[in-house]
Amino acid sequence: MNPLETNKQNAIDFYRTAYLGEPAKAVDLYVGAEYIQHNPLVADGKQAFVDYFTAMHQQYPDKQIAFVRAVAEGDLVALHTLQTWPDNDQYVTMDFFRFDAYGKIVEHWDAIQQVPQTTLNGNPMA
């Protein structure tokens, strides 16, 4: 598998593992020496990531995630996801991960938007 495809799969596996309740395992398997966080609700570093996703899973154990697409270029991977929360509350996310030379995640950016009940264009968000 080429490095771009490997990075895409590793980003998906990292996100899925953390999101579904095993953030420490996700960090152990997929994160490099540092973890720079750009989400303003999460502190920098590996432990802050683990703490955030552990609390999220405890509060919302039944949330679900679907991976719509993954795009890789250079040392970056972008993931487009559809998240379903309690009461069928849905969100789309765009996450960007930067990988180091060893194929480990070292930086993260994201944007999230709630899926509205109706749209002016009628097109799905995911």
SULJOQUI-V931484 format. One record per backbone hydrogen bond with DSSP energy under -0.5 kcal/mol. NH is the residue of the N-H (numbers start at 0). CO is the residue of the C=O. If there is no record, write none. Layout:
BEGIN
nh->{NH & NH}
co->{CO & CO}
END
This chain:
BEGIN
nh->{5 & 6 & 7 & 8 & 9 & 10 & 11 & 12 & 13 & 14 & 15 & 16 & 17 & 18 & 19 & 20 & 21 & 25 & 26 & 27 & 28 & 29 & 30 & 31 & 35 & 36 & 37 & 41 & 44 & 48 & 49 & 50 & 51 & 52 & 53 & 54 & 55 & 56 & 57 & 58 & 59 & 62 & 63 & 65 & 67 & 67 & 68 & 70 & 72 & 75 & 76 & 77 & 78 & 79 & 80 & 80 & 81 & 82 & 83 & 84 & 84 & 87 & 88 & 88 & 89 & 90 & 91 & 92 & 93 & 94 & 95 & 96 & 97 & 98 & 99 & 102 & 104 & 105 & 106 & 107 & 108 & 110 & 112 & 114 & 115}
co->{1 & 2 & 3 & 4 & 5 & 6 & 7 & 8 & 9 & 10 & 11 & 12 & 13 & 14 & 15 & 17 & 16 & 21 & 22 & 23 & 24 & 25 & 26 & 104 & 105 & 34 & 107 & 38 & 34 & 44 & 45 & 46 & 47 & 48 & 49 & 50 & 51 & 52 & 53 & 54 & 55 & 59 & 83 & 81 & 65 & 79 & 79 & 77 & 75 & 72 & 96 & 70 & 94 & 68 & 78 & 92 & 65 & 90 & 63 & 82 & 88 & 84 & 84 & 85 & 87 & 82 & 112 & 80 & 110 & 78 & 108 & 76 & 106 & 74 & 103 & 99 & 29 & 97 & 97 & 35 & 95 & 93 & 91 & 89 & 113}
END
